């Protein structure tokens, strides 16, 4: 699983928490490959160029799947074309008091 952010960050921590369950459900080990850089673009590009065999997963988020495509002319990948969403892992809302 490619995590396009640094080890110990929010996305990485969430992936590591769900790793035992994911490994159990898939019946094989899942290895985390942290590929930080350029707001997740480095990891997302690597995932987009991987063979479409189901063995490479991307722990994408709002930045990698929406914002990079909206704010940058060419981030080097197309989230709507290059990736297939598998699951919503986390969701939160800001609460302004």
Buried (B, 14 or more C-beta within 10 A) or exposed (E): BBBBBEEEEEBBEBBEEBBEEBEEEEEEEBEBBBBBEBBBBBBBBBBBEBEEEEEBBBBBBEBBBEBBBEEEEEBBBEBEEBBEEEEEBEEEEEEEE
